[in-house]
Amino acid sequence: MKCCKNINSMIKKIDCCDMGLIKLSVMAFALMLAKLWSPLMSLDWYWYALAFIVFAIRPLKKVCC
């Protein structure tokens, strides 16, 4: 439980600029992964759309409700 409190206190220090940089670093990592592992890019478009929807459900629930 103490670990969660420590993580929460560290997250509270993050501002909008840091969040943007985190998003850009994740995007860069995903592009690097796609470049290094070519079978990842051979999937049909709907698999990426499905992954987007599945991963976006929880954050959208928290924002909208």
Backbone bond lengths (Angstrom), bond angles and torsions (degrees), N, CA, C in turn:
res aa  C-N    CA-C-N  psi(-1)  N-CA   C-N-CA  omega(-1)  CA-C   N-CA-C  phi
1 M - - - 1.444 - - 1.528 110.59 -
2 K 1.325 116.59 -36.38 1.457 120.20 179.72 1.524 110.76 -65.18
3 C 1.327 116.71 -33.46 1.458 120.48 178.42 1.528 110.56 -62.54
4 C 1.316 117.22 -41.97 1.475 121.01 178.80 1.519 111.11 -63.78
5 K 1.327 117.65 -38.42 1.461 120.56 178.31 1.521 110.54 -65.70
6 N 1.332 117.28 -40.06 1.460 120.80 178.22 1.529 110.85 -63.85
7 I 1.312 116.75 -43.47 1.464 120.75 179.55 1.527 110.21 -64.61
8 N 1.328 117.36 -42.71 1.462 120.61 178.65 1.530 111.45 -61.65
9 S 1.316 117.35 -39.59 1.465 119.42 179.28 1.524 111.03 -68.50
10 M 1.333 117.77 -33.76 1.459 120.33 176.95 1.527 110.83 -70.25
11 I 1.323 117.68 -38.53 1.462 121.24 -179.68 1.523 111.02 -66.13
12 K 1.313 117.69 -33.80 1.467 120.97 -179.90 1.526 111.93 -64.22
13 K 1.336 118.29 -20.23 1.451 121.83 179.70 1.534 112.51 -80.86
14 I 1.334 117.48 -10.78 1.461 121.95 -176.76 1.526 109.30 -80.16
15 D 1.340 115.82 132.92 1.469 119.28 176.38 1.535 109.69 -107.44
16 C 1.328 116.30 -174.07 1.470 121.47 -175.60 1.526 112.08 -62.59
17 C 1.316 116.89 -38.33 1.461 120.54 179.66 1.529 110.59 -63.63
18 D 1.324 116.85 -42.73 1.463 120.99 178.13 1.527 111.16 -63.53
19 M 1.331 116.91 -39.67 1.469 120.12 178.33 1.525 111.02 -62.84
20 G 1.318 116.64 -40.95 1.461 120.58 177.30 1.518 111.79 -63.45
21 L 1.328 116.65 -41.00 1.461 120.28 178.27 1.519 111.88 -66.75
22 I 1.321 117.15 -36.00 1.465 120.79 176.25 1.517 110.06 -63.51
23 K 1.328 116.84 -43.68 1.467 121.03 178.88 1.524 110.99 -62.19
24 L 1.330 116.82 -43.08 1.461 120.15 179.42 1.525 111.62 -65.75
25 S 1.328 117.47 -37.58 1.460 119.56 179.24 1.525 110.99 -68.69
26 V 1.314 117.26 -36.68 1.467 120.36 177.08 1.528 109.89 -66.86
27 M 1.329 117.35 -40.69 1.456 120.64 178.15 1.529 110.49 -63.39
28 A 1.322 117.19 -42.77 1.462 121.10 178.88 1.524 110.95 -63.79
29 F 1.330 117.18 -39.60 1.460 120.39 177.64 1.529 110.71 -64.60
30 A 1.331 116.92 -41.66 1.465 120.78 179.19 1.533 110.75 -63.73
31 L 1.335 116.70 -41.10 1.466 119.37 177.49 1.524 111.51 -65.20
32 M 1.335 116.70 -39.49 1.461 120.15 177.50 1.522 110.65 -63.73
33 L 1.323 116.54 -42.69 1.456 120.86 178.90 1.522 111.08 -62.23
34 A 1.335 116.71 -42.02 1.465 120.67 178.24 1.523 111.16 -65.15
35 K 1.313 117.00 -36.26 1.463 121.02 179.67 1.525 111.28 -69.27
36 L 1.336 116.40 -39.77 1.466 120.18 -176.85 1.524 113.28 -80.83
37 W 1.324 117.64 -26.72 1.463 121.32 -176.05 1.524 108.04 -121.62
38 S 1.321 116.53 88.80 1.468 121.95 -172.72 1.527 115.09 -62.77
39 P 1.354 121.51 -30.19 1.470 118.16 177.74 1.525 113.43 -60.10
40 L 1.311 117.43 -22.91 1.457 120.62 178.25 1.525 111.29 -62.63
41 M 1.313 117.16 -36.82 1.454 121.36 -178.53 1.526 113.20 -83.99
42 S 1.317 117.90 -3.63 1.459 120.15 -178.85 1.527 112.69 -89.66
43 L 1.332 117.57 -0.74 1.462 120.53 178.05 1.523 110.48 -72.31
44 D 1.324 116.21 154.53 1.455 120.40 175.15 1.519 110.20 -70.69
45 W 1.331 116.23 159.79 1.458 121.97 -174.01 1.516 112.72 -61.55
46 Y 1.332 117.77 -32.46 1.461 119.46 -175.01 1.530 112.62 -70.32
47 W 1.319 118.53 -21.41 1.470 119.69 175.69 1.525 110.30 -68.97
48 Y 1.317 116.34 -38.12 1.465 120.34 176.91 1.532 110.39 -67.98
49 A 1.337 116.68 -39.79 1.466 120.73 177.66 1.528 110.58 -63.90
50 L 1.322 117.01 -41.53 1.457 121.11 178.27 1.532 111.13 -63.43
51 A 1.321 116.84 -43.07 1.467 120.60 178.20 1.522 110.37 -63.05
52 F 1.329 117.31 -40.69 1.461 121.18 178.28 1.525 110.73 -60.34
53 I 1.318 116.66 -45.91 1.466 120.59 -178.48 1.524 110.93 -64.84
54 V 1.322 116.80 -45.69 1.468 120.86 -178.46 1.527 110.82 -62.55
55 F 1.336 116.77 -43.26 1.458 120.06 -177.90 1.522 112.63 -74.23
56 A 1.325 118.29 -22.26 1.461 121.37 -176.95 1.521 112.98 -90.36
57 I 1.311 119.29 -10.85 1.464 121.29 -174.63 1.523 111.69 -60.97
58 R 1.315 118.25 -53.71 1.464 120.95 -175.02 1.539 112.52 -63.99
59 P 1.331 119.25 -48.12 1.468 117.47 178.36 1.530 112.74 -61.51
60 L 1.318 117.54 -38.55 1.460 120.09 179.68 1.525 110.90 -67.28
61 K 1.318 117.33 -35.58 1.461 120.23 176.26 1.531 110.97 -61.51
62 K 1.330 115.74 -42.28 1.462 119.97 -178.31 1.520 111.35 -68.48
63 V 1.309 117.51 -35.21 1.459 121.08 -178.74 1.527 110.87 -75.30
64 C 1.321 116.63 -42.73 1.470 121.09 -173.24 1.522 113.55 -83.27
65 C 1.285 118.72 -27.17 1.482 120.37 -174.75 1.509 112.42 -110.73
